[in-house]
């Protein structure tokens, strides 16, 4: 369903956010998550990306070097910030005020959180 201003809304917007955020992450890491979901609640967008560890990351974890995977993912997530923010702003039509990102210790699952500027009042 689309809003009255021609933008996606509801489940279609959630799906578009999950797909586009997943594409950015895959472009940066060389492998995308096998499952991604996005949710919007008022001024917050949350995208969960599951099962996204690369083969190299899995091997590092198996070798007892999970801390390297975590450090690398942290750096990559911040390197992706401008592209991730651009996707969210384009799809929601709202400016992102704050970007937060995190990954689990094994690099398998991650979350991207965007806090949006308040919506402009309808005239």
C-alpha positions as CSV (number, residue, x, y, z in Angstrom):
1,X,0.0,0.0,0.0
2,X,1.3,3.5,-0.8
3,X,0.6,6.7,1.1
4,X,-1.3,9.6,-0.4
5,X,2.0,11.2,-1.4
6,X,3.1,8.3,-3.6
7,X,5.5,6.9,-1.1
8,X,5.5,3.3,0.0
9,X,4.0,2.6,3.4
10,X,3.2,-0.3,5.7
11,X,4.5,-3.8,4.7
12,X,5.7,-2.6,1.3
13,X,7.9,0.1,2.9
14,X,9.2,-2.4,5.5
15,X,10.1,-4.9,2.7
16,X,11.8,-2.2,0.6
17,X,13.9,-1.0,3.6
18,X,15.0,-4.6,4.4
19,X,15.9,-5.3,0.8
20,X,17.8,-2.1,0.1
21,X,19.6,-2.1,3.4
22,X,20.5,-5.8,2.8
23,X,21.9,-4.9,-0.7
24,X,24.2,-2.2,0.8
25,X,25.5,-4.6,3.4
26,X,26.1,-7.3,0.8
27,X,27.9,-4.9,-1.5
28,X,30.3,-4.0,1.4
29,X,30.8,-7.4,2.8
30,X,30.6,-9.7,-0.2
31,X,27.7,-11.6,1.3
32,X,24.2,-10.7,2.3
33,X,22.1,-11.9,5.1
34,X,19.8,-14.9,4.4
35,X,17.0,-13.2,6.3
36,X,16.2,-9.5,6.8
37,X,13.3,-7.6,8.3
38,X,12.6,-4.0,8.8
39,X,10.1,-2.2,11.1
40,X,9.1,1.4,11.5
41,X,7.5,2.7,14.6
42,X,6.9,6.5,14.5
43,X,10.4,8.0,14.3
44,X,12.4,4.7,14.5
45,X,13.4,2.4,11.7
46,X,15.0,-1.0,12.7
47,X,16.4,-3.5,10.3
48,X,17.5,-7.0,11.5
49,X,19.9,-8.9,9.3
50,X,20.3,-12.6,10.1
51,X,22.9,-15.2,9.0
52,X,25.2,-12.7,7.3
53,X,28.6,-14.0,8.3
54,X,31.0,-14.5,5.4
55,X,33.0,-17.7,5.0
56,X,36.2,-15.9,6.2
57,X,34.3,-14.6,9.3
58,X,33.1,-18.1,10.1
59,X,36.6,-19.4,9.9
60,X,38.0,-16.7,12.1
61,X,35.4,-17.5,14.7
62,X,36.2,-21.2,14.5
63,X,39.9,-20.3,15.0
64,X,39.0,-18.5,18.2
65,X,39.3,-15.0,16.8
66,X,35.7,-13.7,17.1
67,X,37.0,-10.4,18.4
68,X,38.5,-9.7,14.9
69,X,35.1,-10.4,13.3
70,X,33.4,-8.0,15.7
71,X,36.0,-5.3,15.1
72,X,35.8,-5.6,11.4
73,X,32.0,-5.6,11.3
74,X,32.0,-2.5,13.5
75,X,34.3,-0.6,11.1
76,X,32.3,-1.8,8.1
77,X,29.0,-0.7,9.6
78,X,30.3,2.8,10.2
79,X,31.9,2.9,6.7
80,X,28.4,2.0,5.3
81,X,26.7,4.7,7.3
82,X,26.2,7.3,4.5
83,X,24.8,4.8,2.1
84,X,22.5,3.2,4.6
85,X,21.2,6.6,5.7
86,X,20.6,7.6,2.1
87,X,18.5,4.5,1.5
88,X,16.4,5.2,4.6
89,X,15.9,8.8,3.7
90,X,15.0,8.1,0.1
91,X,12.4,5.4,1.0
92,X,10.9,7.2,4.0
93,X,11.1,10.8,2.7
94,X,12.4,11.8,6.1
95,X,15.8,12.9,7.4
96,X,17.8,10.5,9.6
97,X,18.8,12.2,12.8
98,X,20.8,9.3,14.3
99,X,22.3,6.1,13.0
100,X,23.1,3.2,15.4
101,X,24.6,-0.2,14.3
102,X,25.7,-3.4,16.0
103,X,26.6,-7.0,15.3
104,X,26.8,-10.0,17.5
105,X,30.2,-11.4,18.5
106,X,30.1,-14.0,15.7
107,X,29.2,-11.6,12.9
108,X,26.1,-13.7,12.1
109,X,23.4,-11.2,13.0
110,X,23.3,-7.4,12.9
111,X,20.9,-4.6,13.5
112,X,20.8,-1.2,11.9
113,X,18.7,1.5,13.7
114,X,17.8,4.9,12.3
115,X,16.1,7.6,14.4
116,X,14.2,9.9,12.0
117,X,13.6,13.6,12.3
118,X,9.9,14.2,13.3
119,X,7.6,14.1,10.4
120,X,6.4,17.4,8.9
121,X,2.8,18.1,10.0
122,X,0.2,17.6,7.2
123,X,-1.1,20.8,5.8
